[in-house]
Amino acid sequence: MAVDPYNQRAIDALQRAQAMSSARSAVAFARLLADRAGGSPSASAYRRWITGEAVVPAWALGVAAEVVGMTVEELVSGESAAAAPDQWRREVDDALGRLEAEMIEVRQTLGLPWSDRQEESTPEHDLPARARSTG
């Protein structure tokens, strides 16, 4: 296989990483890569890579994968790109579950009901002294 098909896979991987990142443009993504890599690439070098004017160096794929929290294999294959939102959703669900448990604990400590559905409002005179002084 000639170099061009491999380079196209690398270009596709960089573009996939750019799309998954917080960067709004190719220049911004080049800056993210440069920050992570400690200097390179310049915006013009990145532009040459993604337009196929230059061969994408292996280190650039490694840095791009780090920027988006993937392995190089996942980035090049594109397999994990569809799974990323599902993983993010699971992480958010886990975090929300922990926060909800903490809120229940705080409400119990203050003597408040677990949710607003149990009691629409708690009159001021029914609150523990600690809750009245902080409210």
C-alpha positions in Angstrom: 0.0 0.0 0.0 1.3 3.5 -0.9 1.8 6.2 1.7 -1.2 8.2 0.5 -4.0 5.9 1.9 -2.2 5.7 5.2 -1.8 9.5 5.3 -5.5 9.9 4.5 -6.4 7.7 7.5 -4.2 10.0 9.6 -5.9 13.1 8.1 -9.3 11.6 8.9 -8.2 10.8 12.4 -7.0 14.4 13.0 -10.2 15.8 11.6 -12.2 13.4 13.8 -10.2 14.6 16.8 -10.7 18.2 15.9 -14.5 17.7 15.6 -14.6 16.0 19.0 -12.5 18.7 20.7 -13.5 22.0 22.1 -11.7 23.8 19.3 -13.8 26.0 17.0 -11.4 25.9 14.1 -8.4 24.2 12.7 -6.2 27.0 14.0 -7.6 26.6 17.5 -7.1 22.8 17.3 -3.5 23.4 16.2 -3.0 25.5 19.3 -4.5 22.7 21.5 -2.0 20.3 19.9 0.9 22.7 20.4 0.0 23.3 24.0 -0.1 19.6 24.7 3.1 18.8 22.7 5.0 21.7 24.1 5.4 23.9 20.9 4.6 22.1 17.7 2.7 22.2 15.4 2.2 25.6 14.0 -1.2 26.4 12.4 0.4 26.3 9.0 1.9 22.9 9.6 -1.4 21.6 10.8 -3.1 23.0 7.7 -0.6 21.2 5.5 -1.3 18.0 7.3 -5.1 18.1 6.9 -5.0 19.2 3.3 -2.6 16.4 2.4 0.3 18.6 1.5 2.5 17.0 4.1 2.6 13.6 5.8 1.0 13.6 9.3 3.7 12.6 11.8 2.9 9.8 14.2 3.5 12.0 17.2 0.7 14.3 16.0 -1.8 11.4 16.1 -0.7 10.5 19.6 -1.1 14.1 20.8 -4.5 14.4 19.1 -5.7 11.3 20.7 -4.6 12.6 24.1 -6.4 15.9 23.5 -9.7 14.0 23.0 -9.1 11.3 25.6 -8.8 8.4 23.2 -6.2 5.9 22.2 -4.5 6.3 18.9 -6.1 3.1 17.7 -9.6 4.4 18.7 -8.9 7.7 17.0 -7.6 6.1 13.7 -10.3 3.4 13.5 -13.1 5.8 14.5 -14.8 3.0 16.4 -15.0 4.8 19.7 -16.2 8.0 18.3 -19.8 6.8 18.4 -19.4 5.4 21.9 -18.0 8.6 23.4 -21.4 10.2 24.0 -22.6 7.0 25.7 -19.7 7.0 28.0 -20.1 10.7 28.7 -23.8 10.1 29.5 -22.9 7.3 31.9 -20.4 9.5 33.6 -22.9 12.3 34.0 -25.6 9.9 35.3 -23.1 8.5 37.9 -22.2 12.1 38.9 -25.8 13.1 39.2 -26.5 10.0 41.3 -23.7 10.8 43.7 -24.9 14.4 44.0 -28.5 13.3 44.6 -27.4 11.0 47.4 -25.4 13.8 48.9 -28.4 16.2 48.8 -30.6 13.5 50.4 -28.0 13.2 53.2 -27.8 17.0 53.7 -31.6 17.3 53.7 -31.8 14.5 56.3 -29.2 16.2 58.4 -31.3 19.4 58.3 -34.5 17.6 59.0 -36.0 18.4 55.6 -38.0 16.0 53.4 -36.1 14.0 50.7 -37.9 15.8 47.8 -40.3 18.6 47.2 -42.9 16.0 46.2 -43.2 14.8 49.8 -43.9 18.3 51.1 -44.4 21.4 49.0 -42.7 23.7 51.4 -41.3 23.7 54.9 -42.5 26.6 57.1 -39.7 28.5 58.7 -40.8 27.5 62.2 -40.5 23.8 61.3 -36.8 24.2 60.2 -34.0 23.2 62.6 -32.2 26.1 64.1 -29.1 25.5 61.8 -31.3 25.8 58.7 -33.0 29.0 59.8 -29.7 30.7 60.6 -28.3 29.8 57.1 -31.4 30.6 55.1 
